[in-house]
Structure formats: C-alpha cells, structure tokens
Amino acid sequence: MSEDGKAAKAPGEGGRLWAWAYKYLAGPAEGVQGAVQGGSTQARELWKQDLERRKQWSREQRERKRAAREARRAGR
C-alpha cells in the first residue's frame, strides 16, 4: 500500500478516467444475457421477419426511384 492508504496501481493500469471509459464504453456487456445468441427462437424469427420487411421496403423504394428516372428520361 502507498502512504495515503490506497493500493499502488501497476504502470498502465490507468486511473478513474480509464476505468470509467472501459466500464461504459469498451467493457463487457452487463445484464444482456443472450444478446449475441439472439435470445429466444421466437425473438430471432421476429427479428428476421422485421429485417426482411425492411429489405423489401428498401427494394421497393429503389424500384420507385428507378422507375421515376426512367420516366423522366422517356419524357425528354
């Protein structure tokens, strides 16, 4: 221990700022069980359905924009 009663830290261990940064920005997730695996089977299936709906919407938007460009070109 050091003179003020706190344990000496090893070089490179950092201080309060580094501890905070690691805990809140770079550290391991806490209280998020199953996040990487996707949780339940039902949750995974709902996520996949939502993703497919979003992809379909994006495809439709691209198609609408393409059709509008084609219409402008044909109208010249």
Order of alpha helices (4+ residues) and beta strands (2+ residues): alpha-alpha
